[in-house]
């Protein structure tokens, strides 16, 4: 089955108000006071307290985190590969996260006049009302756009080119797709390696304290890697299998906290897996 039938591209774009402005007046005043050029040094001012946007930033962070965890890298940062089998789950989760984003934005917009009033008191002579959008227009700075695109198929070019040039373009496209999928597979293995290394570092020292997520994230990452392995890469399958064998159902946070013999044994097994996947 062609990769083009197993995956699609998704572009995520998040717009937000950045709460900063270049202040020409202050820049010119500083340059004049110290008799220096104003062409290099710029005075960039935060308009309102960063606390005002904390919930919005948290919502944006959750969206980006889910998007990057459940997709694979493509040629552009704003475009990622999404397995077709995960489309419904992806859309459902993004609807939920978008709702949280909108709630956070609405709460910020409702209190925006209060934040501006507080900034006026705090910034004193530095306050410039013309630099602040009004309450209506501030809302337009926030948006979430998700666009789905077909995965390119090198064998389905429908353009009018000389046959020799067409063959060259097709070959280049196939190579580019193959390279991208190799990078995507390496990305999955690297995800697993990072989680596994974190767990090993946490349990190799008997007295070291660790969070439950340090343990539970390993099988979760393996599950996700298998779902995202749309290229059916043998190395990804082998790594996932090796981790499942080493980190079997006995591996729980509680077992690793109370059974030092098992903890030592598991640390050794994980080290063997890490050694075996070096260079993949």
Backbone torsions as a table, in degrees:
resi	resn	phi	psi	omega
1	UNK	NA	133.6	-178.4
2	UNK	-67.5	146.4	175.8
3	UNK	-57.9	-34.4	-177.6
4	UNK	-60.6	-24.9	179.1
5	UNK	-91.6	-11.0	-177.1
6	UNK	-105.1	-5.9	-175.0
7	UNK	-149.9	162.9	174.1
8	UNK	-139.3	171.1	175.5
9	UNK	-103.9	144.3	177.8
10	UNK	-130.8	131.8	178.0
11	UNK	-110.2	122.5	179.0
12	UNK	-110.4	128.4	178.7
13	UNK	-133.2	125.2	-179.3
14	UNK	-119.2	122.5	177.3
15	UNK	-102.7	140.7	178.2
16	UNK	-153.6	160.1	176.2
17	UNK	-81.2	127.1	-171.0
18	UNK	-90.5	-3.9	169.6
19	UNK	61.5	27.8	176.8
20	UNK	-141.0	150.9	-179.8
21	UNK	-148.1	143.6	173.8
22	UNK	-79.1	122.1	-177.2
23	UNK	-100.4	102.8	-178.7
24	UNK	-66.1	-38.6	-177.1
25	UNK	-62.2	-47.4	-178.6
26	UNK	-68.0	-38.2	177.5
27	UNK	-58.7	-45.5	-179.9
28	UNK	-66.3	-37.9	-179.5
29	UNK	-66.0	-41.6	179.2
30	UNK	-66.1	-42.1	179.6
31	UNK	-62.5	-41.2	179.5
32	UNK	-66.9	-42.8	-177.5
33	UNK	-62.6	-41.2	-175.6
34	UNK	-101.6	6.7	177.0
35	UNK	54.3	48.3	178.3
36	UNK	-123.6	167.1	178.5
37	UNK	-74.2	143.9	177.7
38	UNK	-99.8	13.3	-177.5
39	UNK	-81.9	-18.9	-177.4
40	UNK	-108.2	-54.6	-177.6
41	UNK	-79.7	132.0	-179.3
42	UNK	-124.4	144.7	175.4
43	UNK	-100.0	110.9	178.5
44	UNK	-105.1	126.5	-171.2
45	UNK	-112.9	134.7	169.8
46	UNK	-79.4	128.9	-171.9
47	UNK	-80.7	-46.4	178.3
48	UNK	-131.0	170.2	-179.0
49	UNK	-58.0	137.1	178.6
50	UNK	-62.3	-21.4	178.3
51	UNK	-62.2	-25.6	-178.0
52	UNK	-62.9	-32.9	-175.2
53	UNK	-104.7	11.9	-174.5
54	UNK	-60.0	-44.8	-178.7
55	UNK	-69.8	-35.7	176.8
56	UNK	-64.8	-45.7	179.6
57	UNK	-62.2	-37.4	178.4
58	UNK	-64.5	-41.4	179.3
59	UNK	-66.0	-41.1	177.1
60	UNK	-62.7	-41.5	178.8
61	UNK	-60.9	-40.6	178.8
62	UNK	-65.7	-39.0	178.9
63	UNK	-63.5	-48.9	-178.9
64	UNK	-63.8	-41.1	-179.7
65	UNK	-59.6	-48.5	-179.6
66	UNK	-64.7	-44.2	-178.3
67	UNK	-58.5	-47.6	-176.6
68	UNK	-74.1	-30.6	179.1
69	UNK	-72.1	-31.9	-171.9
70	UNK	-106.6	13.5	174.3
71	UNK	-134.1	174.1	-179.8
72	UNK	-118.7	154.6	-178.9
73	UNK	-66.8	142.9	173.7
74	UNK	-119.7	-169.1	-174.8
75	UNK	-67.0	-27.8	-179.0
76	UNK	-117.3	146.5	-178.7
77	UNK	-63.4	-33.9	-176.6
78	UNK	-79.5	-10.9	179.5
79	UNK	-116.7	132.8	-178.5
80	UNK	-131.6	164.6	178.5
81	UNK	-94.3	129.4	178.1
82	UNK	-120.2	121.4	175.1
83	UNK	-59.5	136.3	-179.0
84	UNK	-58.1	-34.4	-178.6
85	UNK	-65.4	-20.0	-178.8
86	UNK	-100.1	4.6	-175.2
87	UNK	-56.9	-50.9	-175.4
88	UNK	-63.9	-43.6	178.1
89	UNK	-63.0	-41.9	-179.5
90	UNK	-61.7	-48.6	-179.2
91	UNK	-62.3	-44.5	-179.4
92	UNK	-60.9	-43.2	179.8
93	UNK	-67.5	-40.9	179.0
94	UNK	-65.7	-33.4	175.4
95	UNK	-62.3	-43.9	178.3
96	UNK	-63.1	-46.7	-178.5
97	UNK	-68.6	-34.2	177.5
98	UNK	-65.4	-37.3	177.4
99	UNK	-62.0	-43.2	177.7
100	UNK	-64.2	-38.6	177.5
101	UNK	-61.8	-45.6	-178.9
102	UNK	-65.8	-38.4	177.7
103	UNK	-62.0	-44.0	179.7
104	UNK	-64.7	-40.9	179.2
105	UNK	-65.7	-44.3	-179.9
106	UNK	-60.8	-40.4	179.0
107	UNK	-64.9	-40.0	178.4
108	UNK	-65.5	-46.4	-178.5
109	UNK	-61.4	-39.1	-179.7
110	UNK	-61.9	-36.2	-178.1
111	UNK	-97.3	0.8	-176.1
112	UNK	-54.2	-44.9	178.5
113	UNK	-58.7	-35.5	178.4
114	UNK	-67.2	-39.0	179.4
115	UNK	-66.8	-36.8	178.1
116	UNK	-66.9	-41.7	178.7
117	UNK	-61.8	-40.6	178.9
118	UNK	-66.3	-37.9	178.8
119	UNK	-64.9	-35.7	178.9
120	UNK	-61.4	-40.7	178.3
121	UNK	-71.9	-38.5	-174.7
122	UNK	-74.7	-39.7	-172.7
123	UNK	-89.7	-15.5	175.5
124	UNK	52.1	-118.4	-174.7
125	UNK	-68.8	-17.7	178.8
126	UNK	-80.3	-11.8	-178.0
127	UNK	-72.4	131.6	178.0
128	UNK	-134.4	105.4	-174.4
129	UNK	-58.7	-27.6	-177.6
130	UNK	-69.2	-15.5	-178.9
131	UNK	-86.4	-4.6	-176.2
132	UNK	-106.3	123.5	173.1
133	UNK	-62.4	154.0	176.2
134	UNK	-77.0	171.7	-173.7
135	UNK	-62.7	-33.0	-179.6
136	UNK	-70.1	-47.1	-174.7
137	UNK	-76.0	-22.6	-179.1
138	UNK	-61.6	-33.6	-178.6
139	UNK	-65.1	-29.2	-176.7
140	UNK	-72.1	-11.1	179.0
141	UNK	-76.4	-14.8	-175.0
142	UNK	-106.1	129.7	178.6
143	UNK	-157.9	158.9	175.0
144	UNK	-136.1	116.8	-179.1
145	UNK	-118.9	131.9	177.1
146	UNK	-128.0	122.4	179.8
147	UNK	-125.8	135.6	178.9
148	UNK	-105.5	137.4	-177.6
149	UNK	-129.0	150.4	177.6
150	UNK	-68.5	144.8	175.0
151	UNK	-71.9	134.1	-176.6
152	UNK	-64.3	142.4	178.0
153	UNK	-122.2	111.7	-176.4
154	UNK	-60.8	-24.9	-177.8
155	UNK	-88.8	5.0	-175.3
156	UNK	-125.0	37.4	174.8
157	UNK	-74.5	131.6	179.2
158	UNK	-123.9	66.3	-179.9
159	UNK	-130.8	155.4	-176.3
160	UNK	-92.6	100.0	179.5
161	UNK	-134.7	157.5	171.4
162	UNK	-56.5	136.6	-176.9
163	UNK	-50.9	-39.3	-179.2
164	UNK	-67.2	-41.3	178.0
165	UNK	-67.9	-37.4	178.7
166	UNK	-62.3	-41.2	178.8
167	UNK	-63.8	-39.2	179.7
168	UNK	-65.8	-45.3	-179.7
169	UNK	-63.2	-42.7	179.9
170	UNK	-62.2	-43.6	180.0
171	UNK	-64.0	-42.0	179.0
172	UNK	-64.2	-39.5	-179.7
173	UNK	-66.5	-43.6	178.0
174	UNK	-60.0	-43.1	-179.6
175	UNK	-64.7	-41.2	179.7
176	UNK	-63.6	-41.2	178.6
177	UNK	-66.6	-43.3	178.4
178	UNK	-60.5	-44.0	179.0
179	UNK	-62.5	-40.1	179.8
180	UNK	-64.3	-42.2	-178.8
181	UNK	-68.9	-33.9	175.4
182	UNK	-64.2	-42.9	178.0
183	UNK	-63.0	-39.1	179.7
184	UNK	-64.4	-41.0	178.8
185	UNK	-65.5	-41.9	177.3
186	UNK	-62.7	-37.6	178.0
187	UNK	-60.0	-41.7	179.5
188	UNK	-65.5	-43.5	179.2
189	UNK	-64.2	-39.4	178.5
190	UNK	-63.6	-37.8	176.9
191	UNK	-58.3	-47.3	-178.7
192	UNK	-65.4	-43.3	-178.7
193	UNK	-58.5	-43.6	-179.3
194	UNK	-62.6	-45.8	179.6
195	UNK	-64.3	-41.3	-178.1
196	UNK	-67.4	-40.8	179.3
197	UNK	-65.1	-39.0	178.3
198	UNK	-62.7	-42.6	178.5
199	UNK	-65.6	-44.2	-180.0
200	UNK	-59.3	-46.1	-179.0
201	UNK	-63.5	-28.1	-178.6
202	UNK	-78.8	-31.6	-173.9
203	UNK	-105.4	-11.7	-177.5
204	UNK	-70.1	-24.3	174.7
205	UNK	-97.0	114.3	-172.5
206	UNK	-53.7	-38.3	-174.3
207	UNK	-90.6	-0.8	-173.8
208	UNK	-72.0	135.8	179.0
209	UNK	-88.1	141.8	178.9
210	UNK	-141.9	160.4	177.6
211	UNK	-85.5	155.0	176.4
212	UNK	-55.9	-39.9	-176.2
213	UNK	-62.6	-25.0	177.1
214	UNK	-61.2	-32.8	-179.9
215	UNK	-87.9	-51.8	-173.8
216	UNK	-68.3	-23.5	-178.6
217	UNK	-69.8	-21.8	-178.6
218	UNK	-66.6	-57.5	177.9
219	UNK	-64.2	-30.7	177.3
220	UNK	-63.9	-40.9	179.7
221	UNK	-68.1	-38.0	177.0
222	UNK	-64.2	-44.8	177.3
223	UNK	-55.9	-46.9	-177.6
224	UNK	-67.4	-38.8	178.8
225	UNK	-61.8	-39.4	178.7
226	UNK	-66.2	-37.3	178.4
227	UNK	-68.1	-35.0	-176.7
228	UNK	-88.2	-3.7	-177.5
229	UNK	-79.5	63.4	-175.9
230	UNK	-71.5	-18.2	178.0
231	UNK	-84.3	-1.4	-176.6
232	UNK	51.3	44.8	-177.0
233	UNK	-70.6	128.6	-178.0
234	UNK	-62.9	-39.0	-179.3
235	UNK	-63.5	-40.3	178.2
236	UNK	-62.8	-44.2	179.8
237	UNK	-62.7	-42.8	-179.3
238	UNK	-64.6	-42.6	179.4
239	UNK	-64.0	-45.6	179.2
240	UNK	-60.1	-43.0	179.5
241	UNK	-64.3	-40.9	-179.6
242	UNK	-65.4	-39.8	179.6
243	UNK	-68.5	-40.7	179.0
244	UNK	-63.1	-37.6	179.2
245	UNK	-66.7	-43.8	-179.0
246	UNK	-72.5	-42.9	-176.3
247	UNK	-104.0	72.8	-176.2
248	UNK	-80.7	-168.0	-173.9
249	UNK	-66.0	-15.5	177.1
250	UNK	-71.0	-18.8	-174.4
251	UNK	-77.5	99.7	174.8
252	UNK	-130.2	157.2	177.3
253	UNK	-56.0	-40.6	-177.6
254	UNK	-65.6	-43.6	-179.5
255	UNK	-61.9	-38.0	-178.7
256	UNK	-75.8	-18.5	177.4
257	UNK	-88.1	-26.8	-172.5
258	UNK	-108.4	-21.6	-176.4
259	UNK	-113.6	94.7	-176.0
260	UNK	-69.9	-27.9	177.6
261	UNK	-65.8	-48.2	178.8
262	UNK	-64.4	-38.5	180.0
263	UNK	-60.2	-46.0	178.8
264	UNK	-64.0	-42.1	-180.0
265	UNK	-62.3	-44.7	-178.5
266	UNK	-67.3	-39.1	178.1
267	UNK	-58.6	-39.4	178.1
268	UNK	-66.2	-42.5	179.5
269	UNK	-64.3	-41.7	-179.9
270	UNK	-64.7	-39.0	178.2
271	UNK	-61.8	-39.0	178.5
272	UNK	-63.2	-42.4	179.4
273	UNK	-64.7	-45.5	179.4
274	UNK	-58.8	-41.6	178.6
275	UNK	-64.4	-37.5	-175.0
276	UNK	-74.3	-21.0	-177.5
277	UNK	-103.7	8.1	174.6
278	UNK	-61.5	132.8	178.1
279	UNK	89.7	-7.9	178.8
280	UNK	-77.7	NA	NA
